[in-house]
Amino acid sequence: MKYRKNRVGGDISILGFGCMRFAKTATGSIDMKKTEEQILRAYELGVNYYDTAYIYPGSEAAIGEIFKKNNIRDKIQIATKLPQYLISNKNAIEKYFSEELSRLRTDYVDYYLMHMLTDIEAWNKLKKLGIEEWIKEKKESGAIKHIGFSFHGNTGMFIEILNAYDWDFCQIQYNYLDEVSQAGRKGLEAAAERGIPVIIMEPLRGGKLVNQLPEKAKALIAKDEKHRTAAELAFRWLWDQPQVTCVLSGMNSLEMVEENCRIASEIEAGEFSDKDFELIEGIKNAINERLKVGCTGCGYCMPCPRGVDIPSVFRSYNTMYMENKFSGRAEFFMTVGLRKDSGLPTQCAACGKCESHCPQHIHIIEELKKADKELRPFPIPLITTAARKFLYRK
């Protein structure tokens, strides 16, 4: 297993165990026998970073039981998350944290994240509730070792949140399809420039970069002279970048654990050849042939005078056709709809400024109307409005 450094010089395995998708029994509960086998095998092979969250059903309790039973709590690092979207007062912060410690059967968390920040306003709300003082207290007592945040949103908002506090680490969605969306490569590099470790989630876009590839992409992978799988190529593309500290994988079989650990023990940053990058570009082009709008996410259309987040809208719209309707709408909900000052297509005033700057010569005004119609069928606008009011309630 290879390791990269955290902010104070500690070692983090470049492969992390994502604890959201454990093996299940026939009744839908976590299969503790299989999960224990997989976690212990990952531990034996050098994985020391285990990522869970308050809202992952049964996950915190499961890993807490496994680590305590096998007496390895002090040999691994647990990352879990404050459900900031459920917080309405300072007492709630302590309540959720205490409950998490109880589930995890520990008195400290190695890596604690503000879960799913999409807007600087969510952080500002926590600040008003005294989160900075609370963090300081927990770090001084040793109850929290490192503080960070997980992010779904656009690049500009990521950098704004990154600059809003002295974070120890962050977690972003990043893969070869998200290079210019969400935090993107610019966000990754901005964090690295500040010496902030970056944990990667969704390296395979929930398995879609393996299970939902078009036939043309599969054919390119089948011709790879190094006989790498779709998953291996996606992981190696990430680990090739030295700014990537750790890549999470939701491993739910021993075979997956063995294979991912093998790759993570071989990889070296900067090992990708020109031919490897050409292969990735070929796979991306095969996927992008299904795009509805030829938007590259360059951002030349921004800022919109009316606040429309044009690249994120088109990214979500394209995801509906590259993957499925649910995925596209879910991405839109997280990256655009949940923000306090939303960047909805309906805010467009048809001024044409964006179209005059678009290097792809996209008919943006017309495409925004089409995107809005497909991304926000009834009752999604009502649900989005209600969710935003809940998140930013006083």
C-alpha positions as CSV (number, residue, x, y, z in Angstrom):
1,M,0.0,0.0,0.0
2,K,1.3,3.5,-0.9
3,Y,0.7,6.4,1.5
4,R,0.5,10.2,1.1
5,K,0.8,12.8,3.9
6,N,-1.8,14.7,5.8
7,R,-1.3,18.3,6.8
8,V,0.9,17.5,9.8
9,G,2.9,14.7,8.2
10,G,0.8,11.7,9.1
11,D,0.4,8.9,6.6
12,I,-2.9,8.3,4.8
13,S,-3.3,5.2,2.6
14,I,-4.0,6.3,-1.0
15,L,-6.9,3.9,-1.0
16,G,-9.7,4.6,1.5
17,F,-12.6,2.3,2.5
18,G,-15.9,4.0,1.6
19,C,-18.4,2.7,4.2
20,M,-21.6,3.7,2.5
21,R,-22.3,0.6,0.5
22,F,-21.6,-2.4,2.7
23,A,-22.7,-5.9,1.7
24,K,-26.3,-6.6,2.7
25,T,-28.2,-9.6,3.9
26,A,-31.4,-10.9,2.2
27,T,-33.4,-8.7,4.6
28,G,-31.5,-5.5,3.6
29,S,-29.4,-5.1,6.8
30,I,-25.6,-4.9,6.8
31,D,-24.0,-8.3,6.5
32,M,-21.7,-8.1,9.4
33,K,-19.8,-11.3,8.7
34,K,-18.9,-10.2,5.1
35,T,-18.3,-6.6,6.1
36,E,-15.9,-7.6,8.9
37,E,-14.0,-9.9,6.5
38,Q,-13.6,-7.2,3.9
39,I,-12.6,-4.5,6.4
40,L,-10.0,-6.7,8.1
41,R,-8.6,-7.8,4.8
42,A,-8.3,-4.1,3.7
43,Y,-6.6,-3.4,7.1
44,E,-4.2,-6.3,6.6
45,L,-3.3,-4.9,3.1
46,G,-2.6,-1.5,4.5
47,V,-5.8,0.6,4.2
48,N,-5.9,2.9,7.2
49,Y,-8.6,5.4,6.2
50,Y,-12.3,4.5,6.7
51,D,-15.0,7.0,5.7
52,T,-18.5,6.9,7.1
53,A,-21.3,9.4,7.9
54,Y,-24.1,10.0,10.3
55,I,-26.7,9.4,7.6
56,Y,-25.3,6.1,6.2
57,P,-27.7,3.6,7.6
58,G,-26.0,1.4,10.2
59,S,-22.5,2.2,9.0
60,E,-21.0,4.0,12.0
61,A,-22.3,1.4,14.4
62,A,-21.0,-1.4,12.1
63,I,-17.4,-0.2,11.9
64,G,-17.4,0.9,15.5
65,E,-18.3,-2.7,16.5
66,I,-15.7,-4.2,14.1
67,F,-12.8,-2.0,15.2
68,K,-13.5,-2.5,18.9
69,K,-14.0,-6.3,18.5
70,N,-10.7,-6.6,16.7
71,N,-8.8,-4.1,18.9
72,I,-7.5,-2.0,16.0
73,R,-9.2,1.4,16.7
74,D,-5.8,3.1,17.4
75,K,-4.3,1.6,14.3
76,I,-6.8,3.1,11.8
77,Q,-8.3,6.5,11.1
78,I,-12.0,7.1,11.1
79,A,-13.6,9.9,9.0
80,T,-17.2,10.7,9.7
81,K,-19.4,13.7,9.1
82,L,-21.6,16.3,10.9
83,P,-25.0,16.4,9.2
84,Q,-24.9,20.2,9.0
85,Y,-28.2,20.3,7.0
86,L,-30.0,19.0,10.1
87,I,-28.5,21.6,12.4
88,S,-30.6,24.5,13.7
89,N,-28.9,25.3,17.0
90,K,-25.5,24.9,18.8
91,N,-26.8,22.2,21.1
92,A,-27.7,20.0,18.0
93,I,-24.0,20.1,16.9
94,E,-22.9,18.5,20.2
95,K,-25.9,16.1,20.2
96,Y,-25.0,14.6,16.8
97,F,-21.3,14.4,17.5
98,S,-21.9,12.6,20.8
99,E,-24.2,10.2,19.1
100,E,-21.6,9.5,16.5
101,L,-18.9,8.8,19.1
102,S,-21.3,6.4,20.8
103,R,-22.0,4.6,17.6
104,L,-18.4,4.4,16.7
105,R,-17.4,3.2,20.2
106,T,-14.6,5.7,20.5
107,D,-13.9,9.0,22.3
108,Y,-12.3,10.7,19.3
109,V,-12.7,11.1,15.5
110,D,-9.6,11.3,13.3
111,Y,-11.1,13.2,10.4
112,Y,-14.4,15.1,11.0
113,L,-16.2,16.7,8.0
114,M,-19.0,19.3,7.6
115,H,-21.1,17.0,5.4
116,M,-22.1,18.1,1.9
117,L,-21.5,21.8,1.8
118,T,-22.9,23.2,-1.4
119,D,-23.0,26.9,-0.6
120,I,-20.9,29.3,1.5
121,E,-24.2,30.2,3.3
122,A,-24.3,26.8,4.9
123,W,-20.9,27.4,6.5
124,N,-21.9,31.0,7.4
125,K,-25.0,29.6,9.2
126,L,-22.8,27.2,11.2
127,K,-20.5,30.1,12.1
128,K,-23.4,32.0,13.5
129,L,-24.1,29.0,15.7
130,G,-20.6,29.0,17.1
131,I,-19.1,26.1,15.0
132,E,-15.6,27.6,15.0
133,E,-15.5,27.8,18.8
134,W,-16.9,24.3,19.0
135,I,-14.2,23.0,16.7
136,K,-11.5,24.7,18.6
137,E,-12.7,23.1,21.8
138,K,-12.9,19.6,20.3
139,K,-9.5,19.9,18.8
140,E,-7.9,21.1,22.0
141,S,-9.5,18.2,23.9
142,G,-8.4,15.7,21.3
143,A,-12.0,14.7,20.4
144,I,-11.3,15.8,16.8
145,K,-7.9,15.4,15.2
146,H,-8.5,17.0,11.8
147,I,-11.4,19.1,10.6
148,G,-12.6,19.3,7.0
149,F,-15.6,19.4,4.7
150,S,-17.2,17.4,1.9
151,F,-18.4,19.3,-1.1
152,H,-20.9,19.2,-4.0
153,G,-21.2,22.4,-6.0
154,N,-19.3,24.4,-8.6
155,T,-15.6,25.3,-8.6
156,G,-16.0,28.9,-7.6
157,M,-18.1,28.0,-4.6
158,F,-15.6,25.3,-3.6
159,I,-12.8,27.8,-3.6
160,E,-14.9,30.3,-1.6
161,I,-15.5,27.7,1.1
162,L,-11.9,26.6,1.0
163,N,-10.8,30.1,1.8
164,A,-13.4,30.6,4.5
165,Y,-11.6,28.6,7.3
166,D,-8.2,27.0,8.1
167,W,-9.3,23.5,7.0
168,D,-7.1,20.5,7.6
169,F,-8.5,18.5,4.6
170,C,-11.4,18.4,2.2
171,Q,-13.4,15.8,0.2
172,I,-14.6,16.3,-3.3
173,Q,-16.3,14.3,-6.1
174,Y,-13.6,13.9,-8.8
175,N,-12.9,11.6,-11.7
176,Y,-12.0,11.9,-15.3
177,L,-15.5,13.0,-16.2
178,D,-15.7,15.6,-13.5
179,E,-12.4,17.3,-14.3
180,V,-14.1,20.6,-15.1
181,S,-17.3,20.2,-13.0
182,Q,-18.0,20.2,-9.3
183,A,-14.7,21.3,-7.5
184,G,-12.8,20.0,-10.5
185,R,-9.1,20.0,-11.2
186,K,-9.0,23.7,-10.4
187,G,-10.4,23.0,-7.0
188,L,-8.0,20.1,-6.4
189,E,-5.0,22.2,-7.3
190,A,-6.3,25.2,-5.2
191,A,-6.4,22.9,-2.2
192,A,-3.0,21.4,-2.9
193,E,-1.5,24.9,-3.2
194,R,-2.6,25.6,0.4
195,G,-1.2,22.3,1.6
196,I,-4.7,20.9,2.2
197,P,-5.0,17.1,1.6
198,V,-7.8,16.1,-0.8
199,I,-9.9,13.0,-0.3
200,I,-11.7,11.8,-3.5
201,M,-15.2,10.4,-3.5
202,E,-17.1,9.0,-6.5
203,P,-14.0,8.0,-8.4
204,L,-16.2,5.7,-10.6
205,R,-19.3,7.9,-10.4
206,G,-21.1,5.3,-8.3
207,G,-19.9,2.5,-10.6
208,K,-21.1,4.2,-13.8
209,L,-17.6,4.4,-15.2
210,V,-17.6,0.7,-15.1
211,N,-21.1,-0.6,-15.5
212,Q,-22.6,2.0,-17.8
213,L,-19.9,2.6,-20.4
214,P,-20.9,2.8,-24.0
215,E,-19.8,-0.1,-26.3
216,K,-17.3,2.1,-28.0
217,A,-15.6,2.9,-24.7
218,K,-15.6,-0.8,-23.7
219,A,-13.9,-1.6,-27.0
220,L,-11.1,0.9,-26.4
221,I,-10.5,-0.6,-22.9
222,A,-10.4,-4.1,-24.3
223,K,-7.6,-3.1,-26.6
224,D,-5.4,-1.7,-23.8
225,E,-2.0,-3.3,-24.1
226,K,-1.6,-3.3,-20.3
227,H,-4.9,-5.2,-19.8
228,R,-6.3,-2.7,-17.3
229,T,-10.0,-2.8,-16.4
230,A,-12.2,0.3,-16.6
231,A,-12.0,0.6,-12.8
232,E,-8.2,0.3,-12.7
233,L,-7.9,3.0,-15.4
234,A,-10.1,5.4,-13.4
235,F,-8.2,4.8,-10.2
236,R,-4.8,5.1,-11.9
237,W,-5.8,8.4,-13.6
238,L,-6.6,9.8,-10.1
239,W,-3.5,8.5,-8.4
240,D,-1.3,9.8,-11.2
241,Q,-2.0,13.2,-9.7
242,P,0.2,13.9,-6.7
243,Q,-2.5,16.4,-5.4
244,V,-4.8,13.5,-4.7
245,T,-4.2,12.3,-1.2
246,C,-6.7,9.4,-0.9
247,V,-9.3,7.8,-3.1
248,L,-12.4,6.3,-1.5
249,S,-13.8,3.0,-2.8
250,G,-17.1,1.5,-1.6
251,M,-15.7,-2.0,-1.6
252,N,-18.2,-4.7,-0.8
253,S,-16.5,-7.9,-1.8
254,L,-13.1,-9.5,-1.0
255,E,-12.3,-9.6,-4.7
256,M,-12.7,-5.8,-4.9
257,V,-10.6,-5.3,-1.8
258,E,-7.8,-7.4,-3.2
259,E,-7.8,-5.8,-6.6
260,N,-8.0,-2.2,-5.4
261,C,-5.2,-2.8,-2.8
262,R,-3.0,-4.4,-5.5
263,I,-3.4,-1.3,-7.7
264,A,-2.8,1.0,-4.7
265,S,0.5,-0.8,-3.9
266,E,1.8,-0.4,-7.5
267,I,0.9,3.1,-8.5
268,E,3.4,6.0,-8.7
269,A,2.3,9.6,-9.3
270,G,3.3,10.8,-12.8
271,E,3.5,7.3,-14.3
272,F,0.8,7.9,-16.9
273,S,2.2,8.0,-20.5
274,D,0.9,10.1,-23.4
275,K,-0.7,6.9,-24.7
276,D,-2.5,6.4,-21.3
277,F,-3.9,9.9,-21.5
278,E,-5.0,9.3,-25.1
279,L,-6.9,6.2,-23.9
280,I,-8.7,8.2,-21.2
281,E,-9.6,10.9,-23.7
282,G,-10.9,8.3,-26.1
283,I,-13.1,6.9,-23.3
284,K,-14.3,10.4,-22.4
285,N,-15.1,11.2,-26.1
286,A,-17.1,7.9,-26.4
287,I,-19.1,8.8,-23.3
288,N,-19.6,12.4,-24.4
289,E,-21.0,11.4,-27.8
290,R,-24.3,11.1,-25.9
291,L,-24.2,14.7,-24.7
292,K,-27.2,16.9,-25.3
293,V,-25.2,20.1,-25.2
294,G,-21.6,20.5,-26.3
295,C,-20.6,22.4,-23.1
296,T,-17.0,21.8,-22.0
297,G,-17.5,23.6,-18.7
298,C,-14.9,26.2,-19.6
299,G,-16.9,29.0,-17.9
300,Y,-16.4,31.7,-20.5
301,C,-20.2,32.3,-20.3
302,M,-19.9,33.3,-16.6
303,P,-20.7,35.2,-14.6
304,C,-24.3,35.4,-15.7
305,P,-25.8,38.9,-14.8
306,R,-28.9,37.1,-13.4
307,G,-26.9,34.4,-11.5
308,V,-27.7,31.4,-13.7
309,D,-25.1,28.7,-13.2
310,I,-24.9,27.8,-16.8
311,P,-22.1,25.2,-16.7
312,S,-23.7,23.3,-13.8
313,V,-27.1,23.3,-15.5
314,F,-25.7,21.9,-18.7
315,R,-23.5,19.3,-16.8
316,S,-26.6,18.0,-15.1
317,Y,-28.6,18.0,-18.3
318,N,-25.9,16.0,-20.0
319,T,-25.7,13.6,-17.1
320,M,-29.3,12.7,-17.7
321,Y,-28.3,11.3,-21.1
322,M,-24.8,10.0,-20.3
323,E,-26.2,8.1,-17.3
324,N,-29.9,8.3,-16.5
325,K,-32.5,10.9,-15.6
326,F,-32.2,10.3,-11.8
327,S,-28.5,10.9,-11.8
328,G,-28.8,14.1,-13.8
329,R,-31.6,15.5,-11.6
330,A,-29.8,14.5,-8.4
331,E,-26.7,16.3,-9.6
332,F,-28.7,19.4,-10.4
333,F,-30.4,19.3,-7.0
334,M,-27.1,19.2,-5.2
335,T,-25.0,21.6,-7.3
336,V,-27.6,24.2,-8.3
337,G,-31.0,23.7,-6.6
338,L,-29.8,23.5,-2.9
339,R,-27.8,26.8,-3.0
340,K,-29.3,29.7,-1.1
341,D,-29.0,31.9,-4.1
342,S,-29.9,29.3,-6.7
343,G,-28.6,29.5,-10.3
344,L,-31.8,28.2,-11.9
345,P,-32.3,28.4,-15.7
346,T,-35.6,30.3,-15.1
347,Q,-33.6,33.3,-13.9
348,C,-32.3,33.8,-17.5
349,A,-33.3,37.2,-18.9
350,A,-32.2,36.3,-22.5
351,C,-29.7,39.1,-22.5
352,G,-27.3,37.1,-24.8
353,K,-24.1,38.0,-23.0
354,C,-23.3,34.4,-22.4
355,E,-23.7,33.4,-26.1
356,S,-21.4,36.2,-27.2
357,H,-18.6,34.7,-25.1
358,C,-19.2,30.9,-25.7
359,P,-16.3,29.4,-27.7
360,Q,-18.5,26.4,-28.6
361,H,-21.2,28.8,-30.1
362,I,-24.0,27.1,-28.1
363,H,-27.4,28.6,-28.3
364,I,-27.4,28.9,-24.5
365,I,-30.7,30.7,-24.1
366,E,-32.7,28.1,-25.9
367,E,-30.8,25.1,-24.4
368,L,-31.4,26.5,-20.9
369,K,-35.1,26.3,-21.5
370,K,-34.8,22.7,-22.7
371,A,-32.6,21.8,-19.8
372,D,-35.0,23.3,-17.2
373,K,-38.0,21.4,-18.7
374,E,-36.2,18.1,-18.3
375,L,-34.3,18.7,-15.1
376,R,-37.2,20.2,-13.1
377,P,-40.5,18.4,-13.9
378,F,-43.3,18.8,-11.3
379,P,-43.0,18.4,-8.3
380,I,-39.2,18.9,-8.3
381,P,-39.4,22.7,-8.1
382,L,-41.6,22.5,-5.0
383,I,-39.3,19.9,-3.4
384,T,-36.2,22.1,-4.2
385,T,-37.8,25.2,-2.7
386,A,-38.9,23.4,0.5
387,A,-35.4,21.8,0.9
388,R,-33.7,25.2,0.5
389,K,-36.0,26.8,3.1
390,F,-35.2,24.0,5.5
391,L,-31.5,24.3,5.0
392,Y,-31.3,28.0,5.4
393,R,-33.9,28.4,8.1
394,K,-33.1,30.9,10.8
